[in-house]
Amino acid sequence: MADTTAPEPTRRDFLYIATGGVAAVGAAMTAWPFIDQMNPSSAVLALASIEADISPVQLGQQVVFNWRGHPLFVRRRTPQEIATAKAVPLSDLIDPVARNANLPDNAPATDENRVATGDANHTGKEEWLVVVGVCTHLGCTPTVSTPQSPQGEYGGWLCHCHGSQYDVAGRVRHGPAPQNLAVPPWTFLSPTKIKVG
């Protein structure tokens, strides 16, 4: 009958285990700076959310802010622009989804859903449209349409690279762009200040 008793650990066994443990800790400490450098920098984290004063924006005007390295269009729409946007049937849209980070992913692209904020009650604030100013085709920055400088047929934005056109609700209406301009998470902090992100 064979002896089934395990041999007693020796000092050599202890040294092997201790050396392996120290090597593993050393490898982790050496790798940590390389792993940590992949985290976003403090400058990027600072831009994760911005507060913007919108008090100087008049009806029919747009201001551009920088948010997460992209242009952010904040437009104060006129009553005529709002009425025009509300009159568009969903069947006329290339992208029928709102693309609004404040709403469920499948919310329809009605004008009301495009201007919805993170506020519980955004009634009476439909003149304010906030969109990320990046064309959904190839990432260009579209040009805003104004009465002095009309851009495209829909009164919103025109991407000159390939002719994508967006209406006054930021919905794609013509061209190769597949999606509406994205609406970021945003809310009113006061009647004259918004927070984005």
N, C-alpha and C positions, 0 to 999 in steps of 0.2 A: 504494500500500500504506500502511495506516494505521500510525501510530507506536504500538506496544504497550508501550512502557516507561512504568512508573509514575512520576508526578512525585515528586520528592524531598520528604520531610516538611519542613514549614516550622515556624518557631517558633510560629506560630498553632495548628497541629495539636497540638503539644506542650502548649500552654496549655489547649486544649479537653480533652485527655485528663487532664491533671493536675487541672483544675477538676472534672471528672466524678468522678474518684477521691476527691477530698477531700469532695465532696458525698455520695457513697455512704457513706464512713466516718462523716461527720457524721450522716446519717440513721440509720445503725445504732446509733450511740452515743445518739442521742435516743430511739430506740425501745426500747433495752435495759431501762431502768427499768420501762417498761410491761409488757414481757414477763416480767421477773424478778418482778414483784409477783404474778404468777399462780402462782408456786411455793408449796407449803405453808409455813406459818409454822413457826418453831422450836417453838412450843407444840404444833402438830399433829404434827410429827415426833417430839416427845418422847412423845406418846401412841401412837405407832405400835406400841410394845410396852410392856407393863407387867409388873411382878413383883408377885405378891400372896401374902401370908401367909395360909394356910388352916388353920393350927393351931387356932384357936378354934372352928372349925365342927364342930358335933356331928352325929351321925346324924340325918337327917330335917330338918336346917336348910339354909337358903340364905343366902348373902351376895351383895351387889350391889356391883360395882366399876364404875368409869367407864372405858371403852375406846373410843377414837376417837369420843368424843362420844355414845356409846350406853351404855345399861346392859348390864352383863355379869353374867349369873346363874351363880353357882358353887354347885351343890347337892351335898350329901353324902347320897346315897340310902341308905335302909334296905334290909336284905336282902329284906324283903317287897316294897318298891318295885321292886327289881331283878328279882325273880322275876315280878312282874306284868308288867313291861316285856318280859321275855324270852318270855313266854307269848303275846304278841300276834302273830298270823300276818300276814305282809306283805300278804296279800290284804285285810285289814281297814283298811289305811292309805290315806289320801287321797293322800299323797305317798310313793311307795315308795323314794325316793332319800335316802341318808344326809345329804346337805348338810354333810358334814364336810370342812373344808379340809385335814385331815391325811390324807385318803384320795382315791383316784381319784373323778372326778366321777360315775361311774355306780355307785358302791358302794351296795348295798341298805341300807335303813333298819332293819337289825336293831339290837337294843339294843347289841350288841358294837361295831358300827360307829359308833353315835352317841357312845359314850364313848371311842373310840380317840383316842390322843394322838399327838404327834410322837415319842414314845419308841419305840425299837425293840421294847421289851417292856413292854406296859402291863398284863400279867396281874396280877390282884390289886388293881387300882385302879379297878375298874368301879363303885365306889360314887360316884366323882366325875364329875359331868356339868357341862360348861361350855358355855353357849350365849349367843348375843347376844340380849338381852331386847327384841327388836323384833318385833311381830306382822307376819307376812308378808302380811297383807291390806292394811292402810293405815298401817303403821308405828307403831301405838300400843304402849304398854308393858303387857304382860299382868301379871296379879296371880298370885302364887304361891299354891298350895293347901297348907294346913297342917291337921293334925288339929283345931286350934282354930278354923280358918277355912277350911272346905272350899270350893274354887272349881271348879265344873264337875263332870263325871262321871268324869274320868280321873286325878285326883290330881296333875296337873301345874300348868298355868297356864290362866287364863281371861282373854281379852281382852273387856272389858265393852262396848266400842264396838259390835261386831256379833256377839258370841257365839262367836268362835273358841275352841276348846278344845284344849289340848296335853296329852299324857300325861307320865309321869315320865321319859321319854326325850326330851322336847321335840319329839315328833312330832305334827303336827296330826291331830286325830281327828274334829273336828266344826266346822262353820261355814264361812264364806267364805274363810278363809285357804287359799291354794293350796299352800304349801310348809311344811316343817318349820322350826323355829327353827334358824338357822345355827349351826354349831359352828366357832369360829374356830381358827386354827392355835395350838396350845398344847402345852406339855410340862411335866413335873415337873423343877424344878431340884434339889429335895430332897424328902423325904417330907412336908414342911410348907410348901413354896413352889412356886408355879407361875409360868410365864412365858407370857404371851398375846401373840401377834403376832410 
